[in-house]
């Protein structure tokens, strides 16, 4: 029996504002990330688990490389990926990436992946979360797939790999569609965006946590397992990144008021009287708010 193919697996993850923290809004309409707590994008946790599962399906030398784009503190989620079983990590960090929309983000990550392909090997599989909680566009994964000319599977909630002992390995996936699910088959290499109906990220191991502590203490290990690159290193055009490379225009952003407040019940009267009271109260609120 032929040996299984060793897989090069990349997983794209992102640090996003903690949904439980209070994030401010900058004058230009972007999120003031400095004031918000930070967390791993919840959708990317499913993608990380999918990447680790794919590694287990491949040959003994298969590897998972976690990649992110963001400011230096975003290395925290790369350490988290290492704790859960990723083999290596890479962060693209550059001030010129600030305010990137999905087009600029996809371009920058594409250049980063192509740079990594020359050093770590071309991807057989790339996983990313379906979307991010700070954008909700679900556009970056498909855009990268188009640039790489990879098979594209979106909204994936389960998958298997077939033919890893032959010349034409394929991914067989079940993807969420409106009203049900659809089974699709595509040749590798493939880009897969993972839905939150996939398997939850398993708990990190003690060995993984201990390994990350060792990495943090050793500069030599950091160079081996945590690669830091900028736009120049990955040969990306700065004009196509950040605000300069983002055609998206944010016309207005505002903070939603705190949920809660007083509730007045109208009851015990005829329908006509209740409607009259409610309308009167609404008019008073409008007058007070000068709407």
N, C-alpha and C positions, 0 to 999 in steps of 0.2 A: 504494500500500500504506500502511495506517495506521501511524502511529508506535507503537512499543512504550510501554507504560505505565511511567512512572517509579515505582519501588517504594520505600516506606519500610520498611526492614527493621531489626528490633531483635533483638539476641542477648543472652541472659542468661548471664552467666558468674560463677564464684565462685572465690574464693581458699580453698584447703583446706590442712590440714596435709600436709606432704611425707611421703609414705608411707615414705621412707627415714630419716626423723628419729624421735626418741623423744619422743612426746607424752605428757604427764602427764594425770592425771585430777583434777578439782577435787572437793572434798567433796560438792558437790551432784550429782555424777555426770556433769557436762559435761566436755568435753575442755578441757584447759589449753592453749589455742592459743598463749599467749605463749611457751611453752617449745618449741614445735614449729617446724620450718622450714616455709616456705610455698611453694605452687605453684599454678598454674592447674589447676583440676579437669580431669583427663584427658578426661572425657566432653565437657566444654565446648569443648575444642580441636576436636572434630569438628563441634560446633554452629557455631563461628566459621567454619570452612571452608565449611560449608553456607551460611551467611549471605553470605559473599563470593562463592560460586558463584551464589547467587540474584541478587545485585547484577549480576553479569555477564550474566545472562539478561534483566534488565530494561532500561528505557530509559537514556539517557546521564546523566540526573540522579538515578538511583537512589542511595540512600545506606544505609550500615550504621551503626547506633548501638549500641555495646556498653554494657550496664548491669550493675552489680553492687551488692550490698549487703554491707556489712561495715565493719570499723574502717578508719581512715585508711590503714594500710599496704596495703590492698587495691587502692589506685590502681595498684600495680605491674602487676597483670594488665590494667588498662585501657591502660596504656602499651604492654603487650605486644600488645593488640588493635590499637592504632594502628599499631604496627610492621608488623603483618600486613596492614593495609589498611582497617581500620575508619575511618569518616569523623569520628565524634564519640563521646564517652563520657560516662557519668554514674554517679556513685556515691551511693547512699543510705547515709549514715553517721550513726548516732545511738546513744548509750549505752543508750537505752531499748529497743533492738532485741536486746540481749544475751539469749542462751538461747532465741531464737525457735525453735519447732518448725515443721513444714511449713505448718500452718494460718496461723500468724502471719507466716511468711516470704512465703507466697503473697499474703496480704492487703497487706503492706507493698510488695511489688514491683508488685502490681496498682495501688495508689495512685500509685506512682512512674511507671508506664507511662502512666496516665491524665493525670498532670501533663505528661509529655513529649509526649503526643499534642497538647496544646494549643499547644505551642511548636514542635515538630518535625514535626508531622503524624501522623495516625492510622496505625497499623501496617497494612501489607498482609500482612506475614509476621513472625512471632516465632519464633526458634529458641532452644532450650536443650538442654543435654546430657541424655541419658536419665536420669541420676541423678548423685549426688555420691559421692565416695569416703569422705566423713566422715558420710554419712547412709544412702545406699543405699536410699532410699524410692521414688524415681521418682514422687513425688506433686506436687511444686511446679508443674511445667509444666501438667499437667492441671487443677490447681486454678485457676491463672491463666486458662487457656482457658475454664473454666466461668464465671468472673466476667466475662470480656470477651464471652462468647457468641460465640467464634470457632470455626471448624472446627478439629477436633483430630485430629492424626496423631501417634501414639506409635510408638516403636521403629523410626523411619524409617532405612533404610539406603541409599536412593537416591530421587531425586525429579526431576521436570521441571515446568516452568510452561508452561501452554498458554493461548491466548486473550489474551495480553497486549496484542494490538492490537485487542481487541474490548471489549464491555461486561461480559462475564462471565468474567474470568480464573479459572483453576482450577489446583490443584496435583494432579499425578498422582504418587503415591508408592508405593514398595515397602516394606512394614513386616515386621519379623521376627515370626513367630508360632511357636508350638510345632510342631516338625516341618517347618517350611518358611517360606514367605513369602506375603504377601497384597498384592495391588494395590488401592489405594483412590484415589478421586477426590473432591475437595472444593473448594468455592468459596472464594476469598479474601474476607476476611482469614482467616488460618489460624495456628495454633500448632503447631509441629513439634518433637517431642523426638527427638534424633538418636542413633542407636545407634553403638557403637564399631566396627561393620562398615562404616561410611561412609568416605569418603576422608579420609586423614590430613591434618592441618594442614600446609600447605606452609611452607617456610622463609621467614622474614621477608626483605624486600628491603633492600638497602643504603639505598635512598631512604627506606624506612619507618623504619629505624633512625636515619638522619640527621634525619628529621622529628621524631621523638620527642625527640632531644637538643635541637632548637630549641624544642620546646614546654616542656621542663623549664627552659630558661633564660629564658623569657619569660612574665611574669605575664599579659600581654595574650592570648597564645596559649593559656595554660592556661584562662583564662576562656572562650575560644571552643570549645576542644576537650575540656575536662574539667570538666563541671558537677558541683558538689558540693551535695547537697540533704539535708535532714533531715526528720523526721516532720512538723514544722510546715509546712515548705515545700510538701510534697505533700499536705497536709490529711489526714493519717492519724491515726486515733484511737489514742493511746498505750496505752489499755486493751486494744486488740486486737493489741498487738505485744509482743515480748519474752516474758519469763516469765509476765507477767500475762495475756497473750493466748494462751498455749500450754497446751491441755488435756492434752497428752502428759505422762505421768509416767514418769520414769526411776527404776525401783525399785532398780537396782543396776548399777554399772559397775566393772569391774576390768581390770587390765592382764594380758595374756597373757604367760606367761614366755618368756624368750629361747629360741629354737629351738636345739637342740644338746644336748650332754651326753654321757655315756658310754653305750655300747651293749654289752650282754653277750650273746654268742652261746651258745645251748644246742644241742649237736649230738652225734652219735656214740653215742646211746643209744636204747633202745626208746621208742616213742611214750608209753607210760605213765610212764616215768621222766622224760622231757622235760616232760610236762604237770605232774608232781609238782614238779619243780624250779621251773618258771615260777610255779605257784601259791604255792609257798613264798616266792619272791622278792617277789611282789606283796603277800603278807601282811606281809612285813617292811617294805615301803615304806609300807603303810597304817598300820602300828604306829608307824613313825617320824614320819609326818605327822600322827598323831593323828586319822585320819579314821574 
